[in-house]
Amino acid sequence: MLRAAGLIRSTQFLSITNPTNVRSYVSVKRMTKLKSMKNNALLFKDTAASFRKKEALFRSKVAKSKKIAETPTKVEKRTPQQKEEREKTKAEKLQLRESQVGVDEYGNPVKISFVERHVVTILYKYYQYLVTNPNAALDIFISNYLRHTLGIGMHNRHTITNTVFEMVRWQLLLQHIMKTAKPLLERPLHDIRKQQRLHTNNMRQQLHDEIVDSSKTRKKLTREKRKEGYLGTPNKAKQETLKKQLDDVNKKNSEIKFKQQEMFLDKQVQEDIVQMRLRYNIYKSIKQKLNHLSSSKAVLNLMERLRLEFVDYNREDKSFIEHLPIAHLLSLSLIYCHDAPVNILLGCPAEFFDSLVEGYGKETAIDLCIVNNTQAPIHARINPLKNKSRESFMNHMLNKYGPPSKKLQEMFEQMPEEEKEHIKEQRRIMQLEKDGISLLEKSPLGVRFSKRHNFRAVEEYQNGFFEVQDEASQLVSALLDVKPGDLVLDYCCGAGGKTLAFAHKMQGKGTIHMTDIREEMLIESKKRLRRAGIENVMPIGVEHPHLQKLKNKMDWILVDVPCSGTGTIRRNPEIRFKVSQAYIDQVTKLQREIFDKALAFLRMNGGKIVYSTCSVLKVENDKQIEHFKKRYKLDVVDTLTLLPEVGKHDGMFACVMEYPRNVQDEIFERNRREKRQRIRANRMLAEDTFNEEQKDTFDEQEKKEETQ
C-alpha cells in the first residue's frame, strides 16, 4: 500500500534519529493499516450480501419449479396474431442464419469449411450432436480443450483447425503405437543411464591410458636419445588434444545428466519424442507396406505427399531432437510402426476397411482409403440451354477474366486463316488451364476448376450458365435417356441437381415431377430451375393428392435413395466413423422401402427406373439390385459403378432396370381385367338410378378405358 501511495520515496529521505519524523512514519503506517482493514470489511460485506441475494434467488427458483410441477399443465391456444408474429420471428432468424452461413468448396451454403470438416472427424466420437450443429460443437471443443491445454483463444480459428487436423491425422496411429511403446518407454529409463555411465567411463579410461602410454613412450625416447647424445622434444601437442577430448567428454556427461533430469521428469516431453520418432519412421514403414503397389497412381501420390510432409518436417524440427540424449533416441528408434495394421496407417476404422476389402480386395481398398485422405476437386456442369458448348463457355470466361497477352495476339494475327480457327481454341483452352479451368474427360458437359471461388457471387452462376456438380452425378444423370414428351419422376430429388442435368434433353416438352420429404429442398430446387431456365418441372410434396394420380404412368423414374455416403468421404470425413453393421442394415432397409414406393409409379410398357447411390459399399449397390430382380422380376438394362479417384470424380453407383416383355404383358392383362371388373361392379350398383343419357355416357367411358 505504501508503494502504491508513493510513501516509500518520502520515507527514504527521513532521518530516523529525529523523533518527529519517526512519529509521522508510524502514524502513516497505522493509517494505511486502518484503511486496508476498512476496505476488507467493506468487501466482506459486499460478498456476503451478494451471496445472500444469490441464495434467495436460487430458493425462489426452486419454489417456482415445485409449484409448476404440482400445478396441472394448461394448453394455451395462440391467437392468429401471435402465430403471425412467431412466424415472422422464425423467418428473421432464418435470414440471420443464412447471412452468417459460409460457403463450401462447391459454393453451397455450409456452416464449416473444408478443414473444419476434418476437425469434426475427431470430435464425432465424443459429441453425438455434431451432425445437427457442428459449428457449435467445434466452438465447445475449442473453449474446453484447446484453450485449457494449448492456451489458444477463440480469436485465431485457423490455427486451431490446423492443430486439430494434425490430431486427426495421428490419432489412430498413436493409439496403436503407444500400446506397443509403453514397455519400451518404461524399460530404458534406468538402462539408458547405466549405458551412458559405462560409455563415458570407458571413454575416460581409454583417454587416460592413451595419455599414460604417450608419457611412457616419451620417457623411453628421451632415455634412448640421451644415450645417443641427442635430447628429443616431448610430444606436447598430442597430450593437449587428448586432454581437450577428456574435457569434452566430462562436459557432455554433465550436460547429459542435466538433460536426463529434465527429460525423465516430464511425461509430456516423452510423448513428444515418441511422436517425433514416429514422424521419422512412418514414411519408411508405409513404404515397406505399400512397396508392392508402386504401380498404383494413388499409392504414388501418397508416397510423394508423405515424402514432402515428413522429410521437410524433420528438417525443420532437427533442432528439437539434437539436444536429446543419443541413447534415448536410439532406444526410441526401435519403435517402428511396421507392426501397425494398414487401416491405421491410412486413417480408416477397422470395420469400414474390412467391408471395403470384402467388396473390392485389399489393393483397391487401400487405394480408396488413400483417395479419401485427399481433397475433393471442384467440378461444374455447363448449361446447354444458355451455352453452345464447353469451348464457348471457356472462351467467354477467358475474355472476361483472363484475356491473352499482346505478343500472343500479334503472333496469332500473322498466322494464316486456316490455322487460326484450330489454334484459337487450343490457345484459349491452354490459357484457361493455366488460370484454373479445364475440361473433364468423361462428362461431355463437365468443367474442372482448380481454384476455389465463391461461385454464388459470380455473375455467370447467378444467370444459370453453369451449375456446380460433381462429374459422377453428371454421368448418373446421363443414363436417363429422356425424350421430348416423356413423363419423368425424380423420387428423393433433394435440391434437384440431377434433374437439372437431364432436363435440357426434353426441349421443354413433357413434364418432370420432383418429390422429396424435405420442403426446404423443394424450395431450393425451384430457385435453381428458375435460374437455369427450365419450365417443364413440377415440384410436388410427398403427401400431395396429385402424386397418387401419377401411378403406372411414368416413362422414367430416378430413385436417388439415401445411403451411407461412403463415396463422398472427401467432402464429409465424419462418414467413416458412422459406418457400422447396424447403421448399414438400417440404411438398406430404408432403401428397399423407398424403391418399393417409387416402383408403383412406373409405366409397365417400356418404362425404366434408375436406382442410384453415392456409396461404395456393395451391400447398398449390387446386393440391392439382386434383391430387386428377385422380388419384382426386373431386368437390368445398364449399370454404372464409379470409384473415387485422386483429383477426379466421387464414388457413385447407378443401375437402369425395366420390366421384361412377358411380365409387361401379364401385368397389362391383369390391370385390364381389374378395370373391367371394377366397371361392371359400378354399373350393377348404379344401373337402377341411371337415366338413358347417363347410361350412354357410362358406356362411352367404358369403351375408352378398355381401349386405354
Secondary structure as the mmCIF struct_conf table of DSSP 4:
data_model
#
loop_
_struct_conf.conf_type_id
_struct_conf.id
_struct_conf.beg_label_comp_id
_struct_conf.beg_label_asym_id
_struct_conf.beg_label_seq_id
_struct_conf.end_label_comp_id
_struct_conf.end_label_asym_id
_struct_conf.end_label_seq_id
HELX_RH_AL_P HELX_RH_AL_P1 LEU A 2 ALA A 5
TURN_TY1_P TURN_TY1_P1 GLY A 6 GLY A 6
HELX_RH_AL_P HELX_RH_AL_P2 LEU A 7 GLN A 12
TURN_TY1_P TURN_TY1_P2 PHE A 13 PHE A 13
TURN_TY1_P TURN_TY1_P3 ILE A 16 THR A 17
BEND BEND1 ASN A 18 ASN A 18
HELX_RH_AL_P HELX_RH_AL_P3 PRO A 19 GLU A 70
BEND BEND2 THR A 71 THR A 71
HELX_LH_PP_P HELX_LH_PP_P1 PRO A 72 THR A 73
HELX_LH_PP_P HELX_LH_PP_P2 GLU A 76 THR A 79
HELX_RH_AL_P HELX_RH_AL_P4 PRO A 80 GLN A 100
STRN STRN1 GLY A 102 VAL A 103
TURN_TY1_P TURN_TY1_P4 GLU A 105 TYR A 106
BEND BEND3 GLY A 107 GLY A 107
STRN STRN2 PRO A 109 VAL A 110
BEND BEND4 LYS A 111 ILE A 112
HELX_RH_AL_P HELX_RH_AL_P5 PHE A 114 LEU A 123
TURN_TY1_P TURN_TY1_P5 TYR A 124 TYR A 126
HELX_RH_3T_P HELX_RH_3T_P1 GLN A 128 LEU A 130
TURN_TY1_P TURN_TY1_P6 VAL A 131 THR A 132
HELX_RH_AL_P HELX_RH_AL_P6 PRO A 134 PHE A 141
HELX_RH_PI_P HELX_RH_PI_P1 ILE A 142 LEU A 146
HELX_RH_AL_P HELX_RH_AL_P7 ARG A 147 THR A 149
TURN_TY1_P TURN_TY1_P7 LEU A 150 LEU A 150
TURN_TY1_P TURN_TY1_P8 MET A 154 HIS A 155
HELX_RH_AL_P HELX_RH_AL_P8 ARG A 157 GLU A 186
TURN_TY1_P TURN_TY1_P9 ARG A 187 ARG A 187
HELX_RH_AL_P HELX_RH_AL_P9 PRO A 188 GLU A 228
TURN_TY1_P TURN_TY1_P10 GLY A 229 GLY A 229
HELX_LH_PP_P HELX_LH_PP_P3 GLY A 232 PRO A 234
HELX_RH_AL_P HELX_RH_AL_P10 LYS A 236 LEU A 265
HELX_RH_AL_P HELX_RH_AL_P11 LYS A 267 LYS A 289
TURN_TY1_P TURN_TY1_P11 LEU A 290 LEU A 290
HELX_RH_3T_P HELX_RH_3T_P2 ASN A 291 LEU A 293
TURN_TY1_P TURN_TY1_P12 SER A 294 SER A 295
HELX_RH_AL_P HELX_RH_AL_P12 LYS A 297 LEU A 306
HELX_RH_PI_P HELX_RH_PI_P2 ARG A 307 VAL A 311
HELX_RH_AL_P HELX_RH_AL_P13 ASP A 312 GLU A 316
TURN_TY1_P TURN_TY1_P13 ASP A 317 ASP A 317
HELX_RH_AL_P HELX_RH_AL_P14 LYS A 318 GLU A 322
TURN_TY1_P TURN_TY1_P14 HIS A 323 HIS A 323
BEND BEND5 LEU A 324 LEU A 324
HELX_RH_AL_P HELX_RH_AL_P15 ILE A 326 LEU A 332
TURN_TY1_P TURN_TY1_P15 SER A 333 LEU A 334
BEND BEND6 CYS A 337 CYS A 337
TURN_TY1_P TURN_TY1_P16 HIS A 338 ASP A 339
BEND BEND7 ALA A 340 ALA A 340
HELX_RH_AL_P HELX_RH_AL_P16 VAL A 342 LEU A 345
TURN_TY1_P TURN_TY1_P17 LEU A 346 GLY A 347
HELX_RH_AL_P HELX_RH_AL_P17 ALA A 350 TYR A 360
HELX_RH_AL_P HELX_RH_AL_P18 LYS A 362 ASN A 372
TURN_TY1_P TURN_TY1_P18 ASN A 373 ASN A 373
BEND BEND8 THR A 374 THR A 374
HELX_LH_PP_P HELX_LH_PP_P4 GLN A 375 ALA A 376
STRN STRN3 ILE A 378 ILE A 382
TURN_TY1_P TURN_TY1_P19 PRO A 384 LYS A 386
BEND BEND9 LYS A 388 LYS A 388
HELX_RH_AL_P HELX_RH_AL_P19 ARG A 390 TYR A 401
HELX_LH_PP_P HELX_LH_PP_P5 PRO A 403 SER A 405
HELX_RH_AL_P HELX_RH_AL_P20 LYS A 406 GLN A 414
BEND BEND10 MET A 415 MET A 415
HELX_RH_AL_P HELX_RH_AL_P21 GLU A 417 ASP A 435
TURN_TY1_P TURN_TY1_P20 GLY A 436 GLY A 436
STRN STRN4 ILE A 437 LEU A 439
BEND BEND11 GLU A 441 LYS A 442
TURN_TY1_P TURN_TY1_P21 PRO A 444 LEU A 445
STRN STRN5 GLY A 446 PHE A 449
BEND BEND12 SER A 450 LYS A 451
HELX_RH_3T_P HELX_RH_3T_P3 PHE A 455 ALA A 457
BEND BEND13 VAL A 458 VAL A 458
HELX_RH_AL_P HELX_RH_AL_P22 GLU A 459 GLN A 462
TURN_TY1_P TURN_TY1_P22 ASN A 463 GLY A 464
BEND BEND14 PHE A 465 PHE A 465
STRN STRN6 PHE A 466 VAL A 468
HELX_RH_AL_P HELX_RH_AL_P23 GLU A 471 ALA A 478
TURN_TY1_P TURN_TY1_P23 LEU A 479 LEU A 479
TURN_TY1_P TURN_TY1_P24 PRO A 484 GLY A 485
STRN STRN7 LEU A 487 TYR A 491
TURN_TY1_P TURN_TY1_P25 CYS A 492 CYS A 492
TURN_TY1_P TURN_TY1_P26 GLY A 494 ALA A 495
HELX_RH_AL_P HELX_RH_AL_P24 GLY A 497 PHE A 502
HELX_RH_3T_P HELX_RH_3T_P4 ALA A 503 MET A 506
TURN_TY1_P TURN_TY1_P27 GLN A 507 GLY A 508
BEND BEND15 GLY A 510 GLY A 510
STRN STRN8 THR A 511 ASP A 516
BEND BEND16 ILE A 517 ILE A 517
HELX_RH_AL_P HELX_RH_AL_P25 GLU A 519 ALA A 532
TURN_TY1_P TURN_TY1_P28 GLY A 533 GLY A 533
BEND BEND17 ASN A 536 ASN A 536
STRN STRN9 VAL A 537 GLY A 541
TURN_TY1_P TURN_TY1_P29 VAL A 542 GLU A 543
HELX_RH_AL_P HELX_RH_AL_P26 PRO A 545 GLN A 548
TURN_TY1_P TURN_TY1_P30 LYS A 549 ASN A 552
STRN STRN10 MET A 554 MET A 554
BEND BEND18 ASP A 555 ASP A 555
STRN STRN11 TRP A 556 ASP A 560
HELX_RH_3T_P HELX_RH_3T_P5 THR A 566 THR A 568
TURN_TY1_P TURN_TY1_P31 ILE A 569 ARG A 571
HELX_RH_3T_P HELX_RH_3T_P6 PRO A 573 PHE A 577
TURN_TY1_P TURN_TY1_P32 LYS A 578 LYS A 578
HELX_RH_AL_P HELX_RH_AL_P27 GLN A 581 LEU A 599
TURN_TY1_P TURN_TY1_P33 ALA A 600 PHE A 601
STRN STRN12 LEU A 602 LEU A 602
TURN_TY1_P TURN_TY1_P34 MET A 604 GLY A 606
STRN STRN13 LYS A 608 THR A 613
BEND BEND19 CYS A 614 CYS A 614
TURN_TY1_P TURN_TY1_P35 LYS A 618 ASN A 621
HELX_RH_AL_P HELX_RH_AL_P28 ASP A 622 TYR A 632
STRN STRN14 ASP A 635 LEU A 642
TURN_TY1_P TURN_TY1_P36 VAL A 646 GLY A 647
BEND BEND20 LYS A 648 LYS A 648
STRN STRN15 MET A 652 GLU A 658
HELX_RH_AL_P HELX_RH_AL_P29 ARG A 661 ALA A 686
TURN_TY1_P TURN_TY1_P37 GLU A 687 THR A 689
HELX_RH_AL_P HELX_RH_AL_P30 GLU A 692 THR A 707
#
